[in-house]
Amino acid sequence: MSRLSVVAVAVDARDPEALASFWAAALDAEIVERWRDAHGTPYVEVALVGETVLLFQAVPAPTEGKNRVHLDLRAPAGSDQRTECDRLVALGASLLDEAPDHPWIVLADPEGNEFCLLPAE
C-alpha cells in the first residue's frame, strides 16, 4: 500500500500574486508557476522543499475569524528568532502575540493568515 503525499498547501488569497511574493521572500523560495483554472481563477505556486508547493488561489472575500490551518516556521540554525521576526515584519507580516510563556511568536501575513515562528534549534 502506498502513502498519500502532500502536493500543495492551498492558501485562499484576495491577491494571490502579492501574497505569494510575500511568502517566497519570507521562505527564500521562488514563485515557480502561475496559471488559471477552467473558471479563470488565478493560482500562483511557491516551491518548497521536495515537490510540495504553497498554492495561492484567488477568492472573492477575505477569511473571517481564525484560520484553521497555519504554518509553523523555525528560524534558521545559527540565527536569532527576534532578527527573523523583524525581517518578516519588514516584508509585511504583523506581530500578533509574543507570549513570554511560549517559545513561538505568532504573526500574520499581509492578508491576516496567522503563522508561528519558532526559535532556531
C-alpha positions as CSV (number, residue, x, y, z in Angstrom):
1,M,0.0,0.0,0.0
2,S,1.4,3.4,-0.9
3,R,1.1,6.5,1.2
4,L,-0.6,9.7,0.3
5,S,1.7,12.6,-0.4
6,V,1.1,16.3,0.1
7,V,1.3,18.1,-3.3
8,A,0.4,21.6,-2.2
9,V,-0.8,23.6,0.8
10,A,-3.5,25.8,-0.7
11,V,-4.0,29.3,0.7
12,D,-7.0,31.4,-0.2
13,A,-5.9,34.9,-1.1
14,R,-7.6,38.2,-2.2
15,D,-4.3,39.0,-4.2
16,P,-2.5,35.7,-4.9
17,E,0.4,37.4,-6.6
18,A,1.2,39.7,-3.7
19,L,0.7,37.0,-1.1
20,A,2.9,34.5,-3.0
21,S,5.5,37.2,-3.3
22,F,5.5,37.7,0.5
23,W,5.8,34.0,1.2
24,A,8.5,33.5,-1.5
25,A,10.6,36.3,0.2
26,A,9.8,35.0,3.7
27,L,10.9,31.5,2.9
28,D,13.7,32.4,0.5
29,A,11.8,30.4,-2.1
30,E,10.7,31.0,-5.7
31,I,7.5,31.5,-7.5
32,V,7.6,28.6,-9.9
33,E,4.3,28.8,-11.8
34,R,1.3,31.0,-12.5
35,W,-1.8,29.5,-14.1
36,R,-5.6,29.8,-14.3
37,D,-8.1,27.0,-13.8
38,A,-11.0,26.3,-16.2
39,H,-13.1,29.0,-14.5
40,G,-10.3,31.7,-14.9
41,T,-9.3,31.6,-11.2
42,P,-5.6,32.6,-10.9
43,Y,-3.1,30.5,-9.0
44,V,0.5,31.2,-8.0
45,E,2.8,28.5,-6.9
46,V,5.8,28.9,-4.5
47,A,8.2,25.9,-4.4
48,L,9.0,24.4,-1.1
49,V,11.4,21.5,-0.2
50,G,10.8,18.5,-2.5
51,E,7.8,18.7,-4.7
52,T,5.4,20.4,-2.3
53,V,4.3,23.9,-3.1
54,L,2.4,26.7,-1.4
55,L,-0.5,27.3,-3.8
56,F,-2.2,30.7,-3.6
57,Q,-5.6,30.8,-5.1
58,A,-7.8,33.8,-5.7
59,V,-11.1,34.0,-3.7
60,P,-13.6,36.9,-3.7
61,A,-13.8,37.5,0.1
62,P,-11.4,37.6,3.0
63,T,-11.3,34.8,5.5
64,E,-13.2,35.8,8.7
65,G,-12.0,34.5,12.0
66,K,-9.0,32.5,12.9
67,N,-7.6,30.3,10.2
68,R,-8.0,26.6,10.9
69,V,-4.6,25.6,9.4
70,H,-1.4,27.5,9.8
71,L,2.3,27.2,9.1
72,D,4.9,26.7,11.9
73,L,8.2,28.1,10.8
74,R,11.6,27.6,12.5
75,A,14.3,30.3,12.4
76,P,17.4,29.0,10.5
77,A,20.2,27.4,12.5
78,G,22.5,30.0,14.0
79,S,20.0,32.8,13.6
80,D,18.2,34.8,16.2
81,Q,14.4,34.4,16.4
82,R,13.9,38.2,17.1
83,T,16.0,39.1,14.0
84,E,14.0,36.7,11.9
85,C,10.7,38.1,13.3
86,D,11.9,41.7,12.4
87,R,12.7,40.6,8.9
88,L,9.2,39.1,8.4
89,V,7.6,42.3,9.7
90,A,9.7,44.3,7.3
91,L,8.4,42.1,4.5
92,G,4.8,42.9,5.5
93,A,3.9,40.5,8.3
94,S,2.2,41.7,11.5
95,L,3.2,40.7,15.0
96,L,0.2,39.3,16.8
97,D,1.4,37.7,20.0
98,E,4.7,37.2,21.8
99,A,3.7,35.4,24.9
100,P,6.6,35.0,27.3
101,D,5.4,31.6,28.4
102,H,5.6,30.2,24.8
103,P,8.7,29.6,22.7
104,W,6.9,30.8,19.5
105,I,5.9,34.2,18.2
106,V,2.6,34.5,16.4
107,L,2.5,36.6,13.3
108,A,0.1,37.2,10.4
109,D,0.9,37.5,6.7
110,P,-0.3,40.6,4.7
111,E,-3.8,39.1,4.3
112,G,-4.1,38.2,8.0
113,N,-3.3,34.4,7.8
114,E,-1.6,33.5,11.1
115,F,1.6,31.6,11.4
116,C,4.1,30.8,14.1
117,L,7.8,31.4,14.3
118,L,9.8,29.1,16.5
119,P,13.4,29.7,17.6
120,A,16.3,28.0,15.9
121,E,17.3,24.6,17.3
